[in-house]
Structure formats: C-alpha cells, structure tokens
Amino acid sequence: MLVLVINSGSSSLKYQVRDVEAGSVLAEGLVEKIGMGNGGEGDGQIEGPRDHAEALEQVDAEIHAALGDRTLDAVGHRVVHGGERFAEPVLVNNEITRAIERLNPLAPLHNPANVLGIRAISKKWPDMPQVAVFDTAFHRTLPEHAWRYAVPDELYTNHGIRRYGFHGTSHEYVAHRAAALLDVPVDEFDAVIAHLGNGASVTAIRGGQSVDTSMGFTPLEGLVMGTRSGDLDPSILVFLGRAGWSPEDIDAMLNRQSGLKGLAGNNDMRSVVEASEAGDAKAAMALAVASYRLAKYIGGYHVAVGGAKAIVFTAGIGENSHQFRALVAERLGALGVELDGGLNRERSKEPRVISSPSSAIPVLVVPTDEERAIAEATAAVVTGARI
Ligand code: ADP
C-alpha cells in the first residue's frame, strides 16, 4: 500500500510517500512559502505556491517519478489537535473535517492548516481515502487526576482548559518498539519516554498506555525546549501583563525566545553542547536547567507508572546527543540508573540499550519515525484492520 503522509502547516507542506508493507520511503520533500507569493517584483525572489492546492500540485509533480506506474492508495494527515473526541486515527469525511475545524480555538496555528491540507486533497483526488492521525490521541488514556488543572471547573467545562498532551504518535510508536526490544508485551510495558526534539515532551507509559505527559493545554508546558520555556510560575504572565506586555508579546517570548535560546542564545542542542564544552557558562547553565527539569519529570513519572521498566530517549536530541543523555542519567543516580559510557557514545540508527547491566532501570535509545507510524495507522484504518 502506498500512503502519502502529509504534515500541513500554515505556510509549508511536508510530505513523504511510504510503501507500508516494505517499510520504505519512495519520496519526501517540503514545499515552503505557501501564500507568500507576490512579494518580490523582479527582485529575483522565487514565488511560493499561492495556496495549499497549488502546493499539492507541486508535490504531485515531485513524487511523479518516484511513483512510476504505481498510484497512491491513501493519504495520512498529521493533525495536531484531536481534542477530547479523537482517541484514534479516523477516516476523514466532511463531518470529521468540520470537527477538526471546531477544534481550531485549541490549536489556532495548526488545525486550520491541517484542514487546508485535507481540503486540497479532497479537491484534487475526490475519491482518495484520507485518514487523520492526531498528535493528542495517544494521551486520551490519561486519568482525570493527571489531565485536570486545579482551576475553577468552568474553565474546563466552558473553555476545554485541561491537559491534552502532544507528540502522541511518536510516544506510541516508540513505546511499541521499546517493548519489543526488551521482549515485553506492550500491554505490560511500564516506562518513561522522553521525546527530545525542537519541541520536547516526556510521557509516563503504564501497560502500554499514556498515563501522564509533560505537554498540557498547549505544547508549551513541561520541559525546557529549543525556544519554549516549558513550566514556569503562571504569575509571571500576570506580572508581565500588568507591566504592559500584550498577549502576543508574552506568547512570542514564551514560544520563540525562551528555552535553550533564552538561556544560551541558541536553540540548537548541538551548538549549545559545543559552546558548553568550549567553556561558555551560559550554555553550561542551559544544559543544567534542561537536564535537571527532565530528570525531575522522569523521577515523577517513575512514580506515576508504579516503577518504570525502562527509560527511553528519542527524537533529534534523544537519539543523537550522548552528552545530554549523560547529564540526565547522572541526575537519575538516586534511582539506580547507570549508563554504559561506551554504549551511550555509540552511533547507531537501531534501537538499543545504553545502560550498564547493573543499572536498576534499563535506559534505551529508540529512533522515532512519525511518518512511518502515520502511514501504518492510515493503512490500518483504510483496510479496516487495527494495528
Ligand atoms: P523536530 O522537533 O523539529 O522534529 P528534531 O527531532 O529533528 O526536531 O530535533 C532537533 C534537535 O536535535 C536540535 O536541537 C538539534 O540540535 C538536535 N540534534 C540533532 N542532531 C544532533 C546531534 N548529532 N547531536 C546533538 N544534538 C543533535
């Protein structure tokens, strides 16, 4: 089965064509600057596609050669917010598209863009089966005590203010692969998974299900990220509001100027590690803040899952930064966690154990592959099977 996986942003469209049975990638790419067209008159700027429909024409042209005489069987969309309704991937129809749109207030940057992607496909290929795979869905198993904020109940009932969690597709995929690596049935797998990319979140897995996760109402809560602050005292926002900051100023500061960038002046973990190794005190402190925060979450989630059988690192930083993994593991010494320095530094694209045999909890590195997970979920929904 050939699945076109689409991650549609407001001004970009990222895609992959996957052969689900073979597990291979036939084509991939990124169309950018959608809707940013008519800027430059004769200034040599390349104009972007006018809209998502035009971007899709570009994708169609780009994948043409790779497809040969094969045709696409389905399209799988990464949809950021599934609200309380969507706990699983679903086959898209008009009603589902409208339901995703009704969630726009919860994800004002992402869901409208996801819907533009869905509509562009419907227009171009009206009979193409489309599946929506939600970033929030895996976290629908959170118990109420984990998803509630301790604020007046009407904020939840009238505004949907609760914790939703994100990165669910990745956490679920990695949980399955980690359980397989340790030869544990996934429904008996208790673990803590740290997805550390530009956005970062950690999830408590009990019996293969998500029982807590560090991102909340939005992807801002939790860990120190590339440019996002993660947890802070909400009174800071009130303080800044009274000092004249607009909601947009506060939003930009927390989402785009904070995290590693705010502390070290650079949002890229590789650069921050290099700077720290070269003696930059701010970079060293940024690493200390980020690793301390993550270690606190892992300790807490060890309790939430009733004793983790594994601690798993994934995504850009989790898979590649042995320095950051070592900083986190050092702080987990009280739990009996002990890395094998050699295994930790090894470079590999395979899932692997990096702790020493005497570590009280095995520590794993498991590469994530969200596109693969979306393609497989799409194929499963379309063929009516469940994975
Ligand atoms: P996204 O959330 O955008 O998918 P990624 O999962 O690609 O992000 O992760 C990006 C992060 O991974 C960046 O902070 C980058 O510095 C870090 N990273 C990638 N490769 C390495 C590496 N070899 N060493 C350290 N950090 C790395």
Residues whose N, C-alpha, C, O or C-beta is under 5 A from the ligand:
A	BS01	ADP	L196 G197 N198 G199 N267 D268 M269 R270 A315 G316 I317 N320 S321
